[in-house]
Amino acid sequence: MSTSSAGVGELIRRRRRELGLSQADLARATGVTDVYISGVERGIRSLDRWPWQRLEALRRALNWTPEEFREVTGIELPIAAFGVASTGIQAGGAGSVQNPPPLPAGYTMIPVVGAANGGRPVEYAVPIREDIMRPGAVAFEVHGDSMDDGTLDAIHDGDLVVVDTSLTDLVPGKVYLVELPGQGLMVKRLRRVGDALWFMSDNPINGSFPAEDAVRVVGQVYGKVSFGRVT
């Protein structure tokens, strides 16, 4: 079955309502924000780039069988998602999702534990090079373009930032994951403005706020994973 993003989103919305779930409920189950779920249901956001673990979390939250999920979304989840050992690739054409491949030498897994604009727990991990792994390091998914200054090294919407939670001392010029009251988690660069410290966006069209307004500094960002490329 081939279904447009808008068609998939409408079917997800109907199913969510049938089960009495709110968008917030579905966001919590899949580790994204309410706004992201709204975008999926309106066809603005696609499921194409979701990792299979998140797709499986969506399937479970909507109480669909693997066959029903494939019929609605056109995506066939890997056998590993259902707790069955498998070493191959699940057949199903262009819409199928591959099983996680064996890690190459020199890589290890790091848990993805939240979204940078929502901080909701998620249930998957991504590989990073062993030489940049640090004790206590975790990854957060970034939503939005506030740190995208147009350069190759920028942090883009959908990237995963690697955070050293042991580094909470503020150093101007460094990038941090911080919690702002009422707005959740944000990725910002610390700048000195006169005698004060401010958390600022690398994208000049986005906002900034005094460092003292942050309720918590989660840690310093020291790396990113961008669509499978670790930098």
C-alpha positions in Angstrom: 0.0 0.0 0.0 1.3 3.4 -0.9 0.0 6.2 1.3 0.8 9.9 1.3 2.2 11.6 4.5 -1.1 13.4 4.8 -3.1 10.1 4.5 -0.8 8.3 7.0 -1.2 11.2 9.4 -5.0 11.2 9.2 -5.1 7.4 9.9 -2.8 7.9 12.9 -5.0 10.7 14.2 -8.1 8.6 13.8 -6.5 5.6 15.6 -5.2 7.8 18.4 -8.7 9.2 19.0 -10.2 5.7 18.9 -7.9 4.7 21.7 -8.7 7.8 23.7 -5.1 9.0 23.5 -4.0 12.7 23.4 -1.2 14.0 21.2 0.8 14.4 24.4 0.2 10.7 25.2 1.6 9.7 21.8 4.5 12.1 22.1 5.5 10.5 25.5 5.3 7.0 24.0 7.5 7.8 21.0 9.9 10.3 22.6 9.0 13.4 20.5 7.1 16.6 21.2 3.4 17.3 21.0 4.2 19.7 18.1 6.0 17.0 16.3 3.1 14.6 16.6 0.8 17.3 15.4 3.0 17.7 12.3 2.9 14.0 11.6 -0.9 13.9 11.8 -1.2 16.9 9.5 1.2 15.4 7.0 3.9 18.0 7.5 6.3 15.5 9.2 7.1 12.1 7.6 7.9 8.9 9.4 10.6 8.1 6.8 13.5 9.2 9.0 12.3 7.6 12.2 14.5 4.9 13.6 12.9 1.5 13.7 12.8 1.6 17.6 10.7 4.7 17.5 8.4 3.3 14.8 7.9 0.2 16.9 7.0 2.4 19.9 4.4 4.1 17.7 3.0 0.8 16.6 2.7 -0.4 20.2 1.2 2.9 21.4 -1.5 2.6 18.6 -2.1 -1.1 19.4 -1.6 -2.1 15.8 -0.3 -5.5 14.7 2.9 -5.4 12.5 0.6 -6.2 9.5 -1.8 -3.3 10.3 1.1 -0.9 10.8 2.6 -1.9 7.4 -0.8 -1.5 5.8 -1.3 2.0 7.2 2.3 3.4 6.8 3.8 1.3 4.0 6.7 0.6 6.4 7.7 -3.0 7.3 9.4 -3.1 10.7 12.4 -5.5 11.1 11.8 -8.8 12.8 14.1 -7.7 15.6 11.5 -5.1 16.6 9.2 -8.0 17.8 11.8 -9.7 19.9 12.7 -12.4 17.3 16.4 -12.9 16.5 17.2 -12.0 13.0 20.4 -11.3 11.0 19.0 -10.4 7.6 17.0 -7.6 6.1 13.2 -7.8 6.2 11.8 -7.9 2.6 9.2 -5.4 1.6 10.6 -3.1 -1.0 11.5 0.6 -0.7 9.3 1.1 2.3 10.9 -1.5 4.5 13.2 -0.8 7.4 16.5 -2.5 7.8 17.6 -4.4 10.9 20.3 -2.5 12.8 23.6 -3.5 11.2 26.6 -4.8 13.2 28.7 -1.8 14.5 32.0 -1.3 12.7 35.3 -1.5 14.6 35.9 1.5 16.8 32.2 2.4 17.4 30.0 2.0 20.5 26.4 2.8 21.3 25.2 5.8 23.2 21.6 6.1 24.6 19.3 8.8 23.2 17.4 9.9 26.3 15.4 12.9 25.3 14.4 15.6 22.8 16.1 19.0 23.1 12.8 20.9 22.9 10.8 18.5 25.1 13.1 16.2 27.1 10.8 13.2 26.7 12.3 9.8 27.2 13.0 7.7 24.2 14.0 4.1 23.7 16.9 3.8 21.2 20.6 4.3 20.9 22.9 5.6 18.2 26.6 4.6 17.4 29.4 7.0 18.0 33.2 6.5 17.7 34.7 4.9 20.8 37.4 7.5 20.9 34.9 10.3 21.6 32.8 8.4 24.1 32.9 9.7 27.6 31.5 8.3 30.9 28.0 9.6 31.4 27.6 10.8 27.9 24.1 10.8 26.5 22.4 12.0 23.3 19.4 14.3 22.8 17.5 14.8 19.6 17.3 18.5 18.4 14.0 20.0 17.2 14.2 23.3 15.4 16.7 25.4 13.6 17.9 27.8 16.4 21.5 26.4 16.2 21.6 26.3 12.4 23.8 29.1 11.1 24.0 27.7 7.6 27.4 26.1 8.0 28.3 22.4 7.6 29.2 22.1 11.3 26.0 23.6 12.5 23.4 21.7 14.6 20.4 21.1 12.3 16.8 20.1 13.0 16.8 16.3 13.6 20.4 16.1 14.6 21.5 14.3 17.8 23.8 16.2 20.1 26.2 14.3 22.3 26.2 15.8 25.8 28.8 15.3 28.6 26.6 15.5 31.7 29.7 15.9 33.9 30.5 19.3 32.4 28.1 21.9 33.9 30.5 24.7 34.6 29.8 27.6 32.3 32.5 28.5 29.7 31.8 31.2 27.2 31.9 30.0 23.6 30.8 26.4 24.5 27.4 24.9 23.6 25.2 23.5 26.4 22.0 21.7 26.8 19.9 23.7 29.3 16.5 23.6 30.8 14.4 26.7 30.7 11.3 26.9 33.0 8.1 26.3 31.1 9.9 25.7 27.8 11.8 22.4 28.3 15.3 21.6 27.1 17.2 23.8 24.7 20.6 23.7 23.0 22.3 27.1 23.2 25.8 28.6 23.0 27.1 30.6 26.0 28.2 34.1 25.2 29.5 36.9 27.4 27.6 40.2 26.8 29.3 42.9 28.8 29.5 41.7 32.4 26.7 39.1 31.9 26.5 35.6 30.5 23.7 34.8 27.9 22.6 31.6 26.2 22.3 32.5 22.6 21.2 30.8 19.3 23.7 30.4 16.5 20.9 31.3 14.1 20.5 35.1 14.6 16.8 35.1 13.9 16.2 33.1 17.1 16.1 34.3 20.6 18.5 34.3 23.6 18.1 34.6 27.4 20.3 35.3 30.4 22.2 32.4 31.8 20.7 33.0 35.2 17.3 32.2 33.7 18.2 28.6 33.1 16.8 26.3 35.8 19.4 23.6 35.0 22.5 23.0 32.9 22.3 19.4 31.8 25.7 19.3 30.3 28.1 20.5 27.6 27.5 19.5 24.0 30.7 18.1 22.5 29.6 16.2 19.4 26.7 15.5 17.1 25.2 12.7 15.0 23.8 14.0 11.8 21.8 11.5 9.8 24.2 8.7 10.7 27.3 10.8 10.3 29.2 11.4 13.5 31.1 14.7 13.9 
